[in-house]
Amino acid sequence: MKIITDKDLPLSGRTVLTIGAFDGVHIGHACLLRSMCAVSGEKQLPNVVWTFAESPKALQNGAKYITGSLEKMDALEKLGAEQIYFADFERCRSLTPSEFVEKALIGDFHVDTVVCGFDFRFGAQRAGDAEMLKTLLARAVAGEAKVPFFTISGSDFMEMFVGVGASRVRDLFDQARRAAPAIIFIDEIDAVGRQRGTGLGGSHDEREQTLNQLLVEMDGFSQNQGIIVLAATNRADVLDPALLRPGRFDRRITVNYPDVVGREAVLRIHAKNKPLADDVDLRRIAQQTPYFTGADLMNVLNEAALLSARRGQSEISMATVEEAITRVMAGPEKKSRRITDADRRLVAYHEGGHAIVAYYIPECDKVHEITTIPRGQAGGYTMYLPEKDRSYVTKGEMFEDIVSSLGGRVAEQLILDDISTGASNDLQQATNIARQMITKYGFSERLGPVVYGTSQEETFLGRDLGQGKGYSETTAAEIDSEMRDIIDEAYETCRRTLTEHIDQLHALAQALMEREKLNEKEFNAVMAGETLPSREDPDAKPSEDQPAVQPVEQAETAEAAEPAEPAEAVDAAPQEAPAPETPDEGEANQ
């Protein structure tokens, strides 16, 4: 039997590998070794046993197993093992499942097949299992294609010295040709593949020389060379058209935000090694996190685990996960920030206005949480819970989004007889939606189904100097007038809604001033005119004898209070859920 040392790594060829402590070669280990030998014989590849010289259990608790490497080698060789690798247990126990697979298995052993036993676990704190192993192995495109894999970042081509980028492109493709068939993967290709001739410094710069060399190398392939070039970018709109023509990057695959089913599946993967309480509903968490990426969802569960540890909880509760979602979206609570009573009253009515309007709009998402506690740059926020992912957005839904955005500003004007700077983000969002309705989606009856401007406006300074807006000044004035009409109509709709339900607005603001935070159940109770019960919340303020919410009839007295004084640096702009995805671009509206 051959012993593989660290000097022999990485191996030159592909292997069939099995992993285990093999601390006592019993009948289960014998079956595992026979399966490994059968696979290696079928694929005609060498087999490797990945194990430890001394049993991890013996190292941890002193139990007696086959601890000698010679004894272990003898037992495994009798079962057909050809090669063996003794790993360092202390070094391996710190590796995550992803690091273990990508660095150890794929990088060092060029694994073709991994033969696993029942209930197999690996990685730091035994966090990985056979299902995760298959998922991680699937990420290795080279492993699937069984060809050499060359990867580089777009920024790696760029250097301060002239000609270095082009030279690195030639070297990369020369290596791929010698190893063909092979795959070349260029990450963040927009760093080197931006459109030529768009800057103010002319076209003879280092980046464009590198791009020209890349175009030449890709065009020089014949069909029998067997080299495939893959690239990834978040800015496909800025790439040079020559890169996207047939024969180069002619096939584009859009990786969009996961839908609610995909988000739930991602959450289940990241929740495997976390102690979740019985009340945690991953389906509901997926509904609360529209337009979250896989990394965002992983961050949510990690943040929830940290919060539970800080609070001394042995399990992650649903309330903790919801707090983690809010932290990821808006930042941690700033409870230490001193807020005057006038500012607290202003924020309460501002957020209450958003919630009341959203409650009475037919197609608006349900109100999930309201708070006046500052987070990040926001003085408060209203969070919504979408019932479903929207792939397409109607004209009426976009108009209702504008109405909902204006709820805080209108409430300030109605109740406080004054307005504040806290609605700046709301006004910006409403204006952007109105402009898109007219110029991008053709929702204006006056201007008709015409797109004004292009999606690439203001991408480059150099491009803008040589291009116009695509429409006349008269049309621009009509666009401004139409935007004003849409905003005015939405403002009036919002004002009428709040005026008709002014009692509920007072009651909601009173509850927010007393409790600072209301969940969906408490919000619906206030809207129904019910008295809120005392809550048991670990994040609640120390005073437990706070008065209950006044009945709706008594809440009208709040209207007679003194108007709020103008506050310094008040930012009460709500951090609302991301707007629905547009059907053509796949980006969230801001």
Secondary structure, DSSP 8 states (H G I E B T S, - for coil): -EEE-GGG-S-SS-EEEEE---SS--HHHHHHHHHHHHHHHHHT--EEEEEESS-HHHHHH---S---HHHHHHHHHHTT--EEEEE-HHHHTTS-HHHIIIIIIIIIH-EEEEE--TT-EESGGG-EEHHHHHHHHHT-HHHHHTS-EEEEEGGGG--SSTTHHHHHHHHHHHHHHHH-SEEEEEESGGGT-B-TT-SSS-S-SHHHHHHHHHHHHHHT--TTS-EEEEE--S-GGGB-GGGGSTTSS----------HHHHHHHHHHHTTTS-B-TT--HHHHHHH-TT--HHHHHHHHHHHHHHHHHTT-SSB-HHHHHHHHHHHHH--B-TTS---HHHHHHHHHHHHHHHHHHHHSTTS-EEEEEE-S-BTTBS-EEEEE-SS--SS--HHHHHHHHHHHTHHHHHIIIIISS--GGGHHHHHHHHHHHHHHHHTS---TTT-S---S-TTTTS-HHHHHT---SS-HHHHHHHHHHHHHHHHHHHHHHHHHHHHTHHHHHHHHHHHHHHSEEEHHHHHHHHTT--------TTS-S---------TTTGGGGGGS------TT-----------B-TTT--B--
